[in-house]
């Protein structure tokens, strides 16, 4: 059995604040890496401090709306934060990123992400407009060929 380990930086286009299903975008940019491993793991690391990655239900779009509302009820925008050089949404974005996290580990099975039937990868954007988001994708495991 051959071992494979590959890494690639991908970019998700900038979006306004919200919760976005990005599984297809990640696959479109990293399919070659993911398919290079028959059985293993895919690490996704978001290289930013004001957004998060999450796995959640991918069938009902109201889940995204509710998640967005819940996150911003937990940590509301406020001018009372001391760290506000980049705007009132900056410190809440850092706090939410800390709470939700910036990385995911997803099994690879048969050269594809082994997500559950109703699971998808989400980008949680906490800034009013966060700009493009870079993700370092690392795969490792038993080589496909």
N, C-alpha and C positions, 0 to 999 in steps of 0.2 A: 504494500500500500504506500503510495506517494503522499507526502504532506505538502499542503499548499498554504501560503500566507501572502495575501495581496492587500494593497491599500490604495485608496484613491480619494481625492477631495472632490465633492460635488457641491453645486450651488443651487439653492432654491430661490426663485425670484422673490423680490420684496413684496410684502403684503401689508395691509392695514391690520390693526388689532383684531384678533379673532382666533378661532380654532380651525385648522385646515387639515383635511385628509391628504397626506402626501405620499402614500404608499406607491402609487403609480409613478410619481415623479422620481422617487428614489430608485425604483426598479428600472425606469427608463435610462437613468444615468449610471447605474451600477450593476446592471444585469450581467455584464461580462464577468465582473468580480464574483458575484453571487453564484453564477453558474459554473465557475471554476472549482467550486467545492461541492462534492457529492454529499458529505455529511460533516457538519461542523457548526460554526457560529459566525454570526455577522454582528459586529460592534458598530453602532452609530453614535458618533460624538459630535454634538452641536457646538461649534466653536464661538459661542456668544454667551453673554451674561444677562440678556434681557428677553430670552425666549426659552422654550422647553420642547422636549420630545416626549411623547407619550404613546401608549397603545390603548385603544379604546374601541368601542362599538363603531362599526363602519356602515351600518345599514340605515339608521334613522338620523337625518340631519339635525333634528332637534336636540340630539345629544351634544352636538358641537355648540349650539346656542346656549344650552343649559350650562355646559362646562365653562364657557366664556363668562357667563353671568356669575357663576359660583366663584370662579377665580377672582373676579374683580370685586365681589362682595367680601371675600376674605381679606384682600389687600387693596383698599380703594385708593384712587389717585388723591393726592393731597399736597397742598403747599406747605404742610407742617413738617415734612421730611427735611432733614438738613442737607442731604445729598439731592439737590435739585438743579444742578448746573445745566443739565440737558433737557429740563422740563419736568413738569409735575408727574409725568408718567414714567420717569426713569427709575427712581428708587423703588416704586411698587413693582416694576418689571424685574429688577434685581431680586427682590424678595420672592416673587412668584417663581422665578427661575430656580432659586435655591429650594423652594418647597417641592416643585415638580421634577426637577432634575434635567440634566442636559445630555444624558446618554441612555442607550438601550442596548440590550443583548438579546438577539433573536436567533433561535436555532435555524440551521439550514438542513433541509432534508430533500434528497433527490435534486439538488441544485436549485432549490427555491426556498424562499422564506417560509418557515413552518408556523404561520399565523393561524389562529383558530378561524372558524367559519365567519364569525362576526367581528373579527379583529382587523384593525388597520393602524398604520403609523400616522401620528398626528404631529403637526407643528403648532405649538401654542405661541402665538405672537402677542407680546404684552405691550409693545410700544404702539403709539398711534400710527406710526409708519416706521418699521424697524429696518427697512432696507433688505438687501439680499442676505441670505443666511447660508453659511458654509457648514457642511457636514463632512467629517472625516469618516469614511467607510473602511473598515478593516474586516477581512474575512480570513478564517483559518480553519483547517480541518483536512479531511481526506480528499485528495485531488480527484476531480471528476474524470480526468483522462489519464 
